[in-house]
Amino acid sequence: MEVDIIISIAIAAVVLFTIAQGSRIVRAIAMHKTLRKAIEQGQALSPETIERLDRTPEPGVADQRIGLVLIAIAIALFIASALNPGQDNWRQLVTIGLFPLLVGGALLARPLLGRRRPAE
């Protein structure tokens, strides 16, 4: 049973990583198509516009999304443990579910904890 859970988690991590990288590639392709089309139509692109398109998002923007996904995974594990009649399996799934719950909670709490208090 433990090996099945570990393999499932590893497969899920690979699938999520592949989806994230694929969406990043699709976004970049769409941006390049838009720029190419604007240049072909003769629209003037200011350096500020190109710089704004090339800008990476602020650090921590994706952390909230990842935190919510991890909490959803933890809730799914808790529900799976409630639906599983074996008592040992229940404890194992709850124990495994605590990790994504705590990491997701930390990612969601990070912006709140990172705020600096104004100088007195």
Secondary structure as GFF3:
##gff-version 3
##sequence-region A 1 120
A	DSSP	alpha_helix	2	40	.	.	.	ID=ss1
A	DSSP	alpha_helix	47	54	.	.	.	ID=ss2
A	DSSP	alpha_helix	61	83	.	.	.	ID=ss3
A	DSSP	alpha_helix	87	114	.	.	.	ID=ss4
###
